[in-house]
Amino acid sequence: MTAQVETALRGPEAFSLARDALEAMEAGGVWPTPLNFELWLHYLGNPEGPLGLEMKRLIDAGTPFTEDVSEMLMSEYLPRGRLSDEIRDAGLMLNRELTNVAEVIASAQSSQAEYGQTLANAGASMETPLAPEDIKRLVGDLTTATSKVHRENATLEKRLEASTREVAQLRQHLEQVRRDAMTDALTNLANRKAFDEELDRACAAAGDRAPLTLAVLDIDHFKHFNDTWGHQTGDQVLRYVASVLGRTLRAPRVAARYGGEEFTMLFPGESARMVETVLNTIREEIASRNLRRRSTNDDLGAVTVSIGLAQKLPGDTAVALMGRADEALYASKRGGRNRVTSAQKLEAAA
């Protein structure tokens, strides 16, 4: 929990905050699961924080708080739980293996130092004439020392091999954890956190010369669809739209579920004119199919989307670029939905 909320829960206002959270969930028809309860504590305890503002946006938009939405909010704004446990456990295992490697190195250094001293002593002994029995004993001592260091080196090599394999497995596991932290669980697209980071990187890389276009897509009348057919069917629609985006937008393009029924797309190296053609193809493909409800085979009809796009202008920050794409999206909605609007055309007509 954030320090502000944790402090509140340890003070006199804790019971009041807990009651307010339960009442707010009941009023909104949200089940008081432990996950939702923690989200609402944060929302009410710090309404101006990033999570509080995002939850207010979703509530104002009428977005239903399904389990997937709650998990998305938790993973993006309160990344603890399973993910943090896995990172902590992997860190402990990595520390253990690094300690093991350090011990192996220290043991190898000690063994080599001891062998070196044996060789030095033998060299000193041979500076004066030796009797045959002394030579025989010296050779025997050197043979024993050489055999010992060989055995120790073989043991150390096995320990290092085992540690190397373990570290490689940990790296793979941590990479999977990292991917999970950046992926939306429902759609398997990038999540908001991953997209925001990629957008910042792309804006920095593009500078003021390379083309970069951002698009924002919103499913038309999604709240009405959810209210009519239920949240599970709504999730089916989200996965369908995501599948179209995933097939079309291969790297270096990036597609993400940004929140609720909103998706974002990034087109590095592509102008608004080029991207508008791609987006109209996506829009037409999404609307071309009559969906059916999996559980009952009811005809759900076609799903349409509204899209806004903006090409980065010199001096545009990531926030400014997103704002211009959002304005274009709102223009698509005002214009009747199921259309693509370019910020450049809006700005030229203003």
SULWO-V784391 format. One line per field, one symbol per residue. phi: phi as a letter, one per 40 degrees, with the letter a starting at -180 (. if undefined). psi: psi as a letter, one per 30 degrees, with the letter a starting at -180 (. if undefined). burial: b if it has 9 or more other ideal C-beta (glycine too) atoms within 8 Angstrom, else e. Layout:
BEGIN
phi=???
psi=???
burial=???
END
This chain:
BEGIN
phi=.ccccccccbbcccccccccccccccccgbcccdcccccccccccacccdcdcccccccccgccccccccccccccbbcbfdcccccccccccccccccccccccccccccccccccccccccccccbdbcdcccccccccccccccccccccccccccccccccccccccccccccccccbbcccbgcccccccdccccccccccgbbccabbbbbbccfcccccccbhcccdcccdccccccccccbcdccbbaccifbbbbbbbcgbcccccdccccccdcccccbccbcccbgcccgcbbbbbbbacccdgcccccccccccccccccccchgfabbccccccccc
psi=lleeeeeefgafgeeeeeeeeeeeeeeghkkhleeeeeeeeeeefifgleeeeeeeeeeefgkkileeeeeeeeeefiibbeeeeeeeeeeeeeeeeeeeeeeeeeeeeeeeeeeeeeeeeeeeegflkkleeeeeeeeeeeeeeeeeeeeeeeeeeeeeeeeeeeeeeeeeeeeeeeeefgkkeefglkaeeeeeeeeeeeeeeebgekkkkkkkkkkkheeeeeeefleeeeeeeeeeeeeeeeeeilkglkkljfkbgkllkkikgkleeeeeeeeeeeeeeeffkjlkkeefgkjfalkllkkklkkklkfkleeeeeeeeeeeeeeeefgglhlkkkeeeeeef.
burial=bbebbbebbeeeebeebbebbbebbbeeebeeeebbbbbbbbbbbbbebebbbbbbbbbeeebbbbebbbbbbbbbbbbeeebbebbeebeebbeebeebbeebeebbeebbebbeebbeebeebeeeebeeebbeebeebbeebbebbeebbeebeebbeebeebbeebeebbeebeeebbbbebeebbbbbbbbebbbebbeebeeeebbbbbbbbbbebbebbeebeeebbbbbbbbbbebbbebbeeebbbbbbbeebbbbbbbebebebbbebbbbbbebbbebebebeeeeeebeebbbbbbbbbbeeebebebbbebbbbbbbbbbeeebbbbbbbbebeeee
END
